């Protein structure tokens, strides 16, 4: 595991301290790790939702994958 030093605004420091006080996290690092995990999950969900929108819009490829790749390379 690596260490990262990141300046944050005072309102986020207050938020982090409250998370620790409320017992949601044992320390500052755990709060930040949890936030980053949540951000990664949210971004993954957005990718899935975008893919679903594209399917609904007909922006999908159908057929034999080998033939599709061959045609895309032309």
C-alpha positions, 0 to 999 in steps of 0.5 A: 500500500502506498501513502498519498498526501492530498490537500483538502478544504476545511469542510472536507476535513470536518466531514472526515472528522465527523465520519470518525466521530460517528464510528463510520470509519476508524481513521482518516485513511479509511474514510478516504479509501471508502470514498474512493471505492464508492467513486469507483463503484459509481463510475462503473455503474455509469458505464453500465447505464451508458451501455444500456442507453446505447443498446436502446439507441441501437448502437450495438454490433451483432454477428460473429465477433471474428467477422466484425473485427475483420471488417473493422480493420478494413 
